[in-house]
Amino acid sequence: MNSITSKNERLAPPASEAVEIAAYFDRLFPLLRSLTGAGVRQSLDILGELVDLDRLEIPSGTKVFDWTVPREWVVREAYLEGPDGRRIIDMRDNNLHLLNYSTGFRGEVSRAELDEHLHSRADMPDAIPYVTSYYAPRWGFCLPHRMREALPEGRYRVTIDADHIDGAMSLGEAVLKGETAEEVLLTSYICHPSMANDELSGPLALALLYRRIASWPKRRLTYRFVLHPETIGSIAYLSLRGKHLAENCVAGFNISNTATTTPFRYKRSRCGNSLADRTAERVLRERWPHMHDVSDFDPIGSDERQYCSPGFDLPYGALSRRPDHFPEYHTSLDNREFVSFDALSEAVDAYEAICRRVDDSVRYRSLSPYGEPQLGQRGLYHTIGRAGPPEAMTQALLWVLNLSDGDHDLEAIAQRSGISYALIAEAAQRAEQAGLLARAGEAPAR
Ligand code: ZN
């Protein structure tokens, strides 16, 4: 690492994170993911090279709250042969050609009968749409609308060699312990096949974020990383860990749609003013002032629907850089050419910066709450009375000492005082060193 290199020696260019992302992307993109099955396990294996993932396998048929874990999807091959015997659609060309979670089917059908099993989008005539049928058994193919319209009359031979078996749904989980049991929850979903922004950019960003946080010299908080299929996966995860999360989670984020150069979008948690919300908003405002927007919670979208369901109401927001206008969404056009790995890496910067700030944002309790402590005798206050408002550091100290009641974290004090976070954090450090503050209510990690 620290060897001296002569100036004449050619140095290898630093391996950028984007180059590394590209290599992982190319291995993960072709896998057939769904709610369950081999493609999810293979994806977790590959991401397991970056994240120390524990695998959770939840058996098919397991009741999770109001839902049931579906059977495992096994697909061997799927193709369609036209009237002239030529293979016109083959899943090997693109996973999206097969209706996701399709039942198996072998047989000959007429053009009209076939059409009932075809899915295309007239508004995106050159794209293969991503269509799923998780909860109603049917077979089907997806194809560009232009191709569908050109299919001639005649007999078509369908081969979909697929089964639904009693197996399991696979989830991945990793925990980086900190000094305290309070946790930050970071999740992404892993159930879409062969689409780049939604979804592969999510699990990739989560994996890189794991590696960065694992390398921090110290962590106050504990970090929990979870990869699961969307909706049923987060519901199943909550059935296992919901009680623990309700007791320990202080901030959480859904990580998805990270790889476009469009502005960051933060969607607040249900409670709307959690540490996660306040921190994400401030960090984005400071670091990406003209490249972000913030919206209120709504129960439409991704796994925030589950993590923010009223029984859990976790402080869990959603940060993405999903574009406003995203016609490629859920089609074959959301591919490698559509995304930027540098943008993905920048998104990891944002998640990391927010996590760092959450980690720093301690709640203190004043050890001298009865009247203002005398700052002058501790060297914290100018000792010559003078006209005008107190200097900025003194103001910050007064705010910190007043609001350190065990409930306000530093981010909340910065917000309420209107003073920069950096100054509030420095004032808190000085007050702690002077013996005026103690950390409040943090259970040590178990
Ligand atoms: Zn999606």
Residues whose N, C-alpha, C, O or C-beta is under 5 A from the ligand:
A	BS01	ZN	D198
